[in-house]
Amino acid sequence: MYERNGVRVTAFQVDHGPEIKPAYGYRIDCRGRSVLISGDTRFSENLVRNGKGVDLLVHAIAASKPELLQNMTIRRILDHHTMPAEAATVLNRTQPKLAAYTHFTQQGTRTIPEPTVEEIVAETRKTYSGPLQAGEDLMSFDLTDAGVKIKPPPR
């Protein structure tokens, strides 16, 4: 843990698979506001424990079309990451004021395209109805008394 001038950063282990250890997520707390960054992980109870009630939960996400889930190469990659249904479970259990997906790991082949960001969000929406934003490069967030404000990337 790091703490200075009212800012606390807590690193906690997450599960990025048996071959990739250690892997960490981070929780930042400052002036009554909190942000959790999942890091690269598959479903992790430790992430859920550390993320309960945060203002902003930034979560890495991975997906593939269902017909590719038996492809051993793609399966090996996906087995080290969080799929949309698993992320929905995390979000339902942590109840962040806003969730944002980042680090999209989208798997496809030459004949079967990778899932779109919209398809990934739609898959999550099957079981999670809370606030969810698909992150973009250079997007930022302000945590204010009124809540989390999304700042789109500069154009």
Beta strands, then each sheet from edge to edge (+ up, - down):
strand 1: 2-4
strand 2: 7-13
strand 3: 24-30
strand 4: 33-37
strand 5: 56-64
strand 6: 98-107
strand 7: 132-134
strand 8: 140-144
strand 9: 147-151
sheet 1: 1+ 2- 3+ 4- 5- 6- 7-
sheet 2: 8+ 9-
end
